[in-house]
Amino acid sequence: MSVKSPFAAIAHPLPSNGTLLPLVDTSDAAAIAALLVVEDPWRTLGYQEETVSRYLMRPDPALHRFRLMREGVLVGVLGIRYPWLRGPYIELIGVTPEARGFGLGGAVVTWIEEEARGEAANLWACVSESNADARRFYARRGFIEVAPIDDLVARGHAEILLRKRLLG
Ligand SMILES: CC(C)(COP(=O)(O)OP(=O)(O)OC[C@H]1O[C@@H](n2cnc3c(N)ncnc32)[C@H](O)[C@@H]1OP(=O)(O)O)[C@@H](O)C(=O)NCCC(=O)NCCS
């Protein structure tokens, strides 16, 4: 009997010409870290390249890590924590500025929902209070802002926990 395993470490083709590939190589982790730390929200929150690189590679069986590719080019990253709180938690999602606005981020979130459906009743995410674009991005996709959490990542900055209920 085969058992469905959400977020399997295999290639996942997406609409909008995207593909999620498992993130396993140190060189890919380093490339992603270099891209992230110069972009908000990570820049404002003071993330360091070395720390992000280590986070992406450290042993953590519940953190499913993928690089987002489009036409052979690295255009983003996904870190999904599952199992988490009666459903998966989008711990890290980022699309490079040049690749934004083409539906890739939306396709990733839809894919997560499809993977989790039937397995979990909730999908969780977190955004910085000041990240208006990401707040709108999640709101348009049915996420509700549950609670602000002060000083979670950096002193003086609030993060907002988001929840989407998954049906059936
Ligand atoms: C949030 C994010 C992952 C969305 O990825 P994306 O590939 O741009 O997502 P989509 O193309 O599916 O949707 C982007 C939205 O911005 C709009 N948009 C249009 N042109 C855009 C552009 N040049 N750049 C960004 N967004 C644009 C889209 O219409 C869409 O609007 P909607 O959210 O109201 O539906 C991406 O913007 C990102 O990496 N942001 C920085 C990191 C971040 O904030 N991560 C989330 C919290 S940690």
The ligand as an SDF file (V2000), in Angstrom:
LIG
                    3D

 48 50  0  0  0  0  0  0  0  0999 V2000
    5.4420   37.4150   -1.5870 C   0  0  0  0  0  0  0  0  0  0  0  0
    6.1300   36.7700   -2.8060 C   0  0  0  0  0  0  0  0  0  0  0  0
    6.6660   35.3910   -2.4140 C   0  0  0  0  0  0  0  0  0  0  0  0
    5.0720   36.5940   -3.9150 C   0  0  0  0  0  0  0  0  0  0  0  0
    5.7010   35.9740   -5.0280 O   0  0  0  0  0  0  0  0  0  0  0  0
    5.2610   36.3380   -6.5280 P   0  0  0  0  0  0  0  0  0  0  0  0
    5.8900   35.3400   -7.4230 O   0  0  0  0  0  0  0  0  0  0  0  0
    5.5060   37.7600   -6.8130 O   0  0  0  0  0  0  0  0  0  0  0  0
    3.6860   36.0390   -6.4070 O   0  0  0  0  0  0  0  0  0  0  0  0
    2.5570   36.2350   -7.5120 P   0  0  0  0  0  0  0  0  0  0  0  0
    3.1320   36.6530   -8.8090 O   0  0  0  0  0  0  0  0  0  0  0  0
    1.7420   35.0060   -7.4780 O   0  0  0  0  0  0  0  0  0  0  0  0
    1.6900   37.4170   -6.8780 O   0  0  0  0  0  0  0  0  0  0  0  0
    2.3060   38.6700   -6.5640 C   0  0  0  0  0  0  0  0  0  0  0  0
    1.3260   39.7700   -6.2880 C   0  0  0  0  0  0  0  0  0  0  0  0
    1.9190   41.0530   -6.5700 O   0  0  0  0  0  0  0  0  0  0  0  0
    1.4180   41.5880   -7.7890 C   0  0  0  0  0  0  0  0  0  0  0  0
    2.5350   42.0550   -8.6370 N   0  0  0  0  0  0  0  0  0  0  0  0
    2.4470   42.5250   -9.8720 C   0  0  0  0  0  0  0  0  0  0  0  0
    3.6360   42.8990  -10.3220 N   0  0  0  0  0  0  0  0  0  0  0  0
    4.5080   42.6710   -9.3460 C   0  0  0  0  0  0  0  0  0  0  0  0
    5.9110   42.8460   -9.2410 C   0  0  0  0  0  0  0  0  0  0  0  0
    6.6410   43.3460  -10.2320 N   0  0  0  0  0  0  0  0  0  0  0  0
    6.5120   42.4550   -8.1150 N   0  0  0  0  0  0  0  0  0  0  0  0
    5.7890   41.9330   -7.1080 C   0  0  0  0  0  0  0  0  0  0  0  0
    4.4560   41.7540   -7.1480 N   0  0  0  0  0  0  0  0  0  0  0  0
    3.8150   42.1190   -8.2690 C   0  0  0  0  0  0  0  0  0  0  0  0
    0.6700   40.4640   -8.3820 C   0  0  0  0  0  0  0  0  0  0  0  0
   -0.3940   40.9560   -9.1360 O   0  0  0  0  0  0  0  0  0  0  0  0
    0.1510   39.7430   -7.1500 C   0  0  0  0  0  0  0  0  0  0  0  0
   -0.8650   40.4800   -6.5000 O   0  0  0  0  0  0  0  0  0  0  0  0
   -1.7720   39.8390   -5.3290 P   0  0  0  0  0  0  0  0  0  0  0  0
   -0.8600   39.3390   -4.2270 O   0  0  0  0  0  0  0  0  0  0  0  0
   -2.5960   40.9600   -4.8480 O   0  0  0  0  0  0  0  0  0  0  0  0
   -2.4830   38.7090   -5.9610 O   0  0  0  0  0  0  0  0  0  0  0  0
    7.2620   37.6710   -3.3790 C   0  0  0  0  0  0  0  0  0  0  0  0
    6.7440   38.9550   -3.6230 O   0  0  0  0  0  0  0  0  0  0  0  0
    8.4710   37.8080   -2.4550 C   0  0  0  0  0  0  0  0  0  0  0  0
    9.3850   37.0080   -2.4930 O   0  0  0  0  0  0  0  0  0  0  0  0
    8.4880   38.8590   -1.6100 N   0  0  0  0  0  0  0  0  0  0  0  0
    9.6030   39.1180   -0.7170 C   0  0  0  0  0  0  0  0  0  0  0  0
    9.6990   38.0770    0.3530 C   0  0  0  0  0  0  0  0  0  0  0  0
    8.4560   37.9820    1.2030 C   0  0  0  0  0  0  0  0  0  0  0  0
    7.8290   38.9790    1.5080 O   0  0  0  0  0  0  0  0  0  0  0  0
    8.0720   36.7270    1.5690 N   0  0  0  0  0  0  0  0  0  0  0  0
    6.8490   36.4630    2.3250 C   0  0  0  0  0  0  0  0  0  0  0  0
    6.9450   36.7180    3.7730 C   0  0  0  0  0  0  0  0  0  0  0  0
    8.4070   36.0950    4.4970 S   0  0  0  0  0  0  0  0  0  0  0  0
  1  2  1  0
  2  3  1  0
  2  4  1  0
  2 36  1  0
  4  5  1  0
  5  6  1  0
  6  7  2  0
  6  8  1  0
  6  9  1  0
  9 10  1  0
 10 11  2  0
 10 12  1  0
 10 13  1  0
 13 14  1  0
 14 15  1  0
 15 16  1  0
 15 30  1  0
 16 17  1  0
 17 18  1  0
 17 28  1  0
 18 19  1  0
 18 27  1  0
 19 20  2  0
 20 21  1  0
 21 22  1  0
 21 27  2  0
 22 23  1  0
 22 24  2  0
 24 25  1  0
 25 26  2  0
 26 27  1  0
 28 29  1  0
 28 30  1  0
 30 31  1  0
 31 32  1  0
 32 33  2  0
 32 34  1  0
 32 35  1  0
 36 37  1  0
 36 38  1  0
 38 39  2  0
 38 40  1  0
 40 41  1  0
 41 42  1  0
 42 43  1  0
 43 44  2  0
 43 45  1  0
 45 46  1  0
 46 47  1  0
 47 48  1  0
M  END
$$$$
